[in-house]
Amino acid sequence: MAAPHHPLGQVVPIPNPIPSSTDRQAIVERYRDLRLHGLKVDPEAFTSLYEDEVKFPYKTWQSRVENSIAKTLVAIDPETDQREQIEDKTYVERFGSNYATQRLLRQEWLGIATIIGPVRFEGQSDDAMVTSVKSQLHTAFIKDGQYQIPDPSTVENDDLSDAHAVFLIVGLFILPQARRRGLAGRLVEASINSIREEARRKKVSKASISIQVAPKNLAAQGLYKKMGFHVSEKAIVMNSRPGGEERVIGLEMEVNLGSES
Ligand SMILES: CC(C)(COP(=O)(O)OP(=O)(O)OC[C@H]1O[C@@H](n2cnc3c(N)ncnc32)[C@H](O)[C@@H]1OP(=O)(O)O)[C@@H](O)C(=O)NCCC(=O)NCCS
């Protein structure tokens, strides 16, 4: 029997802020459910543990969705649109003003990725890079072997004009039944475009994206290389899990600020 057709999916960013508290709660819960599902089915792909995050209170999930220096993109399945609800007047009234929220609430979520940043990169200058000093881009977000997401107020008040800004992509996950159909590629492409827009808005001189991948995660490494990333560091030490250190591979790309990808 032929494999069932699966739609390609579309990418929708989670709006921030989400004005209606009912919509906000519904979206935060969907984000939480997909994130926890990812940690459960692919524990080796992430540095965080399901056992830890399942204990997070609702407030923690809400603050992730509402973090002003984080943007989560969702791959949705347009074929799951519950069209009959469009006929429902109260539904249209409730969602009419916010198209992204409406789509996120109506359609099945197939995958997510979160962009964090921009953060000023205080590392080596380009001259130092020529002398093959490692870029160490990951140090903008990883300290003492742990992800440390900067305080949004510090980042927001930092004038990045003419600076080298670095962004992080984390939490990329596609439901197993929706894989190998280009969805992660779409999420990463949308992330790069969003980063380019933000970098231009902040008038940075250079924008880079940093990503960390487990050494055995060949799928993610293959994906990121296909999207234009290169390996910059082969063994970043992380100690975020109990039971000792692990090493992850650092990949990065410089975003071309002059053109769409
Ligand atoms: C990695 C992951 C996000 C890829 O999602 P996906 O939607 O299947 O990826 P795409 O269909 O967009 O694939 C794009 C490219 O990535 C590479 N790729 C994807 N899955 C691969 C696999 N299992 N093996 C080898 N290469 C793979 C291929 O180059 C592929 O291009 P191709 O299909 O033309 O060969 C998905 O497997 C996943 O969610 N894994 C668990 C979580 C995870 O690893 N997250 C990343 C954390 S860094």
The ligand as an ORCA input file, in Angstrom:
! r2SCAN-3c Opt
* xyz 0 1
  C      16.500     16.361     12.960
  C      15.048     16.596     12.564
  C      14.619     17.940     13.135
  C      14.936     16.592     11.036
  O      13.586     16.878     10.711
  P      12.978     16.553      9.255
  O      11.744     17.356      9.080
  O      12.891     15.108      9.076
  O      14.128     17.125      8.303
  P      13.955     17.501      6.770
  O      12.943     16.612      6.133
  O      13.751     18.970      6.652
  O      15.390     17.089      6.222
  C      16.266     18.024      5.660
  C      17.613     17.342      5.476
  O      18.177     16.983      6.735
  C      18.916     15.779      6.590
  N      18.268     14.710      7.383
  C      17.059     14.771      7.977
  N      16.825     13.606      8.633
  C      17.897     12.826      8.424
  C      18.231     11.519      8.847
  N      17.423     10.788      9.607
  N      19.445     11.027      8.461
  C      20.275     11.749      7.705
  N      20.009     13.004      7.258
  C      18.827     13.532      7.626
  C      18.889     15.427      5.120
  O      19.975     16.090      4.513
  C      17.577     16.044      4.701
  O      17.517     16.298      3.333
  P      16.936     15.147      2.342
  O      15.634     14.688      2.936
  O      16.793     15.872      1.049
  O      17.971     14.073      2.339
  C      14.118     15.454     13.113
  O      14.673     14.211     12.743
  C      13.919     15.490     14.613
  O      12.999     16.162     15.138
  N      14.792     14.756     15.369
  C      14.684     14.702     16.831
  C      15.002     16.031     17.498
  C      16.334     16.594     17.065
  O      17.279     15.894     16.761
  N      16.410     17.942     17.063
  C      17.611     18.663     16.711
  C      18.330     19.027     17.960
  S      19.876     19.837     17.553
*
